[in-house]
Amino acid sequence: MLRGGKVGLRARHEDDIPILRTELYDDVANAARAEGGPWRPITPGSKDPRLVVDDTNQGLVQFSVVELDGGKLVGTATLWGIDTHNRSAHIGLGLLPASRGQGYGTDVVAVLCHYGFVVRGLQRLQIETLADNAAMLRSAERSGFVREGVLRSSAWVMGEFLDEVLLGLLAQDWKPDSQA
């Protein structure tokens, strides 16, 4: 398990799947904002890639996020779009509703940075998030990510186009203790 100050990132367990499906992916508004595509229901037992980890996909690493104190599931974290030639990847996370606003997001971003830069030897990490996602923007910036641009009206979310913010962090600019 990868450890941060508050959370750990570990492999997805079977008993995580019903919780993630119910609390993250069955929430239409949340899923529509997070997925970059239209919401679709996930049937029980589905092999949907958001829930079932494909260990053969070298461009994707999925984690379950748990509290260090007690091991309670609090969300999911992903390193995706891993490009081993250019040594870059994207990061993403989703916290269960009851776990938001407690500083877990900032800790998850920091642990994903450690994984990307130290464990995987990547040069660049990138985040794309909706411009109104203040919590993600704050978590990213606390870990040293820099706003590199705004993709105007690039995301169709629940009947309207929204701006997305593009953030990047290079290995040489990363400070392991920058999350606060």
ABEGO torsion letter per residue (X at the ends): XBBBAABBBBBBBAAAAAAAAAAAAABAAAAAAAAGBBBBBBBBGBABAAABBBAABAABBBBBBBBABGGBBAEBBBBBGBBAAAGBBBBBBBBBAAABGAGAAAAAAAAAAAAAAAAAGBABBBBBBBAABAAAAAAAAAAGBBBAEBBBGABBBGGBBBBBBBBBBBAAABBAAABX
